[in-house]
Amino acid sequence: MSKAYFKILRPGINTTIQDVGRNHLYHIGITVSGAIDQRNYKLANSLVKNQLNEAVIEFAYQGPHLKLKNGKINFAICGDIFFKIIKKDSVVEEGECYKNYFLEEEDEIDIISTKNTAYGYLSINGGFEIQKIWNSYSINTKANIGPNNGKKYSIDDKIFIKNSNIKNPKEKKINYKRNVDNTIRIIKGTNFDYFSNNSKEKFLKDDFLVTNLADRMGIRLKGHKIENIINTNIKSEGLVKGTIQVPADGDPIIMLSDHGTIGGYPKIGTVISADLDVAGQLTPGTKINFKEVSLEEAENIFKAYSDETNRYINECN
């Protein structure tokens, strides 16, 4: 029997495979990568009864148009996404996020666009037939690491599916409420005192604009120029997802999943773990502001965020 696979009719803007990411490789310059929005990634897997760390398709802005060849599948899409399901008899159904669907051979999924977020996630029951690289399925296109030779998918590529036999299909749905608060909470960075008092005050008071210089590496912001009064460059230090660096031009940059492992720009703050998903989903033209919290507050907020994620996951059980 031939294996089931997706044929890519349109690749979309930035279509890759992602999972929780790869760890313990910073010492050789390999960053974690993984899904930008870890909550939506996990919810997509939960809707199709996968392990929460199964690989999914991540896409940005315009998603892929896929045709199923061979077999049947159970799939779900999470995010704020406009997509359609095109049946082989040409019947078109508008898709609903946070809900699973069943697809048959020659049916299509047309992921037309994201709406108010940057990234979306497509999961398949059983996952994709791809190879792990350094214990992760994640594709890092900057380093050409991961499945598909570490590259984004292109037209006519094939993505093979592990399990295309649906047994006892059940409909699942999550009543998901998206966070629309554009306040990003941070803790002070290691170089917070490199900046003038006026700049520190405005950093935590004034709005910043998300520019179109945004990808899986990071998001560049525009707003009040942050004045460095010590040194605009430092000895390169390790970075983590959520670090906010300030280069010499005074415009801050939020590091995301494919960030470099070290950097020589002073760090004014770090986005708390609970707000990383929201920060990663920011779209160009959005206005945001930063709010400082203590480490203890950040830990409590993260616990509440994790508990809420688990409640959504439990809706699928």
ZIGI-V603427 format. One record per backbone hydrogen bond with DSSP energy under -1.0 kcal/mol. NH is the residue of the N-H (numbers start at 1). CO is the residue of the C=O. If there is no record, write none. Layout:
# ZIGI-V603427
nh=NH co=CO
nh=NH co=CO
This chain:
# ZIGI-V603427
nh=5 co=69
nh=6 co=159
nh=7 co=67
nh=8 co=157
nh=9 co=65
nh=10 co=65
nh=13 co=62
nh=16 co=58
nh=18 co=56
nh=22 co=32
nh=28 co=25
nh=29 co=26
nh=30 co=25
nh=33 co=257
nh=35 co=19
nh=41 co=37
nh=42 co=38
nh=43 co=39
nh=44 co=40
nh=45 co=41
nh=46 co=42
nh=47 co=43
nh=49 co=46
nh=50 co=45
nh=54 co=51
nh=56 co=18
nh=57 co=122
nh=58 co=16
nh=59 co=120
nh=61 co=118
nh=62 co=60
nh=65 co=10
nh=66 co=109
nh=67 co=7
nh=68 co=107
nh=69 co=5
nh=72 co=164
nh=73 co=103
nh=75 co=101
nh=76 co=123
nh=78 co=121
nh=82 co=113
nh=84 co=110
nh=85 co=93
nh=86 co=108
nh=87 co=91
nh=90 co=87
nh=93 co=85
nh=95 co=83
nh=98 co=77
nh=100 co=172
nh=101 co=75
nh=103 co=73
nh=106 co=68
nh=107 co=104
nh=108 co=86
nh=109 co=66
nh=110 co=84
nh=111 co=64
nh=112 co=82
nh=112 co=110
nh=113 co=82
nh=114 co=61
nh=115 co=80
nh=120 co=59
nh=121 co=78
nh=122 co=57
nh=123 co=76
nh=125 co=74
nh=127 co=124
nh=129 co=160
nh=130 co=128
nh=133 co=136
nh=139 co=17
nh=140 co=145
nh=145 co=140
nh=150 co=147
nh=151 co=148
nh=153 co=15
nh=156 co=8
nh=157 co=154
nh=159 co=6
nh=161 co=4
nh=162 co=127
nh=174 co=98
nh=176 co=174
nh=184 co=289
nh=186 co=291
nh=187 co=270
nh=189 co=268
nh=191 co=267
nh=192 co=189
nh=194 co=191
nh=195 co=192
nh=196 co=227
nh=200 co=196
nh=201 co=197
nh=202 co=198
nh=203 co=199
nh=204 co=200
nh=205 co=202
nh=206 co=202
nh=208 co=288
nh=209 co=222
nh=210 co=286
nh=211 co=220
nh=214 co=212
nh=215 co=218
nh=219 co=254
nh=220 co=213
nh=221 co=252
nh=222 co=209
nh=226 co=250
nh=229 co=194
nh=234 co=264
nh=237 co=263
nh=239 co=261
nh=242 co=255
nh=243 co=240
nh=244 co=269
nh=245 co=253
nh=246 co=266
nh=250 co=247
nh=253 co=245
nh=254 co=219
nh=255 co=243
nh=256 co=217
nh=258 co=216
nh=259 co=256
nh=263 co=237
nh=268 co=244
nh=269 co=244
nh=270 co=187
nh=271 co=242
nh=272 co=185
nh=275 co=272
nh=276 co=273
nh=279 co=275
nh=280 co=276
nh=281 co=277
nh=282 co=279
nh=285 co=210
nh=286 co=283
nh=288 co=208
nh=289 co=182
nh=291 co=184
nh=293 co=186
nh=298 co=294
nh=299 co=295
nh=300 co=296
nh=301 co=297
nh=302 co=298
nh=303 co=299
nh=304 co=300
nh=305 co=301
nh=306 co=302
nh=307 co=303
nh=308 co=304
nh=309 co=305
nh=310 co=306
nh=311 co=307
nh=312 co=308
nh=313 co=309
nh=314 co=310
nh=316 co=313
nh=317 co=314
